[in-house]
């Protein structure tokens, strides 16, 4: 599988970008790999300028007390110099164990974890179920698939507004519940129901992606494996357990990881569903946004610090996830 | 790496079909009548759930009054396209369309162009720093908007790029470029290496191989990457609502919100605009969705 064209260049030497001062090894590497470096140069530049530089700058901001009142700004024709000062790690300390740390950070942190776990779980299991159904020889399955992809096809910001109409106090959902003599929750006002609605809407939006990816995975499983296992007398469950699930491993581990990252960072659903009205339903991302841009004065430093914390959480999580995957893979290989 | 993700679907089915009948065993996917009824039942229910919110939005967009969404029954008797006429004639709809297209297409073009060579390089070449680059590409996928939004805001305001299309395009490229590179790497992986080798034997340079042989073959993959950048940029909310200040430069994602202010909520107009936005985008989506699936699974299974 991994037959690289530059087979001779398999050994690793030096660093990605040729920097002066690495001497002969660099020269060798450069001659061998200059094609590769030239080809990755555009992306390296873009990442450096558009990602790493702002990230570094953001990191610096978290060590200051920058907000919209003391940052450099222009009022009319007057340019006002930035007056914020360096405060070290105060922002992080304040967020993580300051006097209101629980109300501001930890409560949102817990909710974010719950939100991510529940949403991705629902995405995956509903998506897998639908993919399995669609993978059968079934009349009209193309048609079903086209309709089921719809939530993905329509931009999120459009569908979330549709949901807002439906979830409004006297919207269609509550009218229907009322008609059935069921209780009519205040979907968009009550904290529990806000969270419930957010999960519901996000599940609705996210299932098609999982379904389509898993369907792709299912279709790439070699049919002869099923035939072989059937010859060996495996029943439907055993075929699912020992052929389908292992066959889906590579697809599902990737889409679950992507799903976790995307859900953890999901901004549009919660922001558009509640705006600024639901402090308890905000996940960390929307909360950080609110600190930085949804209030006056804008607290740039704290907002950036939240951002760095979020990134740190995700990187730690991803490293563990990948290590766990690798270990599993090695166990399978043995 | 062990499982091949080459498009085995069609061949597998073709091979399976002839071998199945003699054994009279149901092939994969042929179930009993009850099971197939149940499958249809579940799929129909799921389809209704998928369809309803969108259909409802379309229905509400036909009600002329801004509070009709609370009394949907009344819409039947007075359905009208007035909302659409109003949106098209008397709002900033076309300004928003223009901004959305400029920003999304700009992101798409830059994203794909810049990312293509890198996707090829990481697919075919092993060079020092390869793993680090892959790691960076993966990490940038997980940047919460909260990480970049404050520094970007400060930097762009220093450069006077707030409320500027180019500024927003730059911001979107920070996610689009790594994502496209990652996706394209997966796609290039599915193109047989023998093609490159043949090209090299015939005396093409690596660049030549890439431009003359691989790029034309990778057109579907490029389309997928482009489409992803497009819909991501098109639907992005946070950066757009922070960085675009004048209402003629709003993208749709921001413009739609402007129908609902603290004092007034013109939900009928909002619904009509939403439908007008959704129709072309969904149509476009359906045109390319087959490729999307292959692109995704190709890109997805290789880390």
Interface residues (C-beta under 8 A of the other chain):
Chain A: X1 X2 X3 X4 X5 X6 X9 X10 X12 X13 X14 X15 X16 X17 X29 X32 X33 X35 X36 X37 X38 X39 X40 X42 X43 X44 X46 X47 X50 X51 X53 X54 X55 X57 X58 X61 X66 X71 X72 X73 X129 X130 X133 X134 X135 X136 X137 X138 X139 X141 X144 X146 X147 X148 X149 X150 X151 X152 X153 X154 X155 X156 X157 X158 X159 X161 X162 X163 X165 X166 X168 X170 X171 X172 X175 X204 X208 X212 X213 X215 X216 X217 X219 X220 X222 X223 X224 X226 X227 X230 X247 X249 X250 X251 X254 X255 X258 X261 X264 X265 X267 X268 X271 X272 X284 X285 X288 X289 X292 X293 X300 X303 X304 X306 X307 X308 X310 X311 X314 X315 X318 X322
Chain B: X1 X2 X3 X4 X5 X6 X7 X8 X9 X12 X13 X15 X16 X19 X25 X27 X28 X29 X30 X31 X36 X39 X40 X42 X43 X44 X46 X47 X49 X50 X51 X53 X54 X56 X57 X60 X69 X70 X71 X72 X114 X115 X117 X118 X120 X121 X122 X124 X125 X126 X127 X128 X129 X130 X131 X132 X133 X136 X137 X138 X139 X140 X141 X142 X143 X144 X145 X146 X147 X148 X149 X150 X151 X152 X153 X154 X155 X157 X158 X170 X171 X173 X174 X177 X178 X181 X193 X196 X197 X200 X205 X206 X207 X210 X231 X234 X235 X236 X237 X238 X242 X252 X253 X256 X257 X267 X270 X271 X274 X275 X277 X278 X281 X282 X285 X286 X289 X292 X293 X294 X296 X297 X300 X301 X303
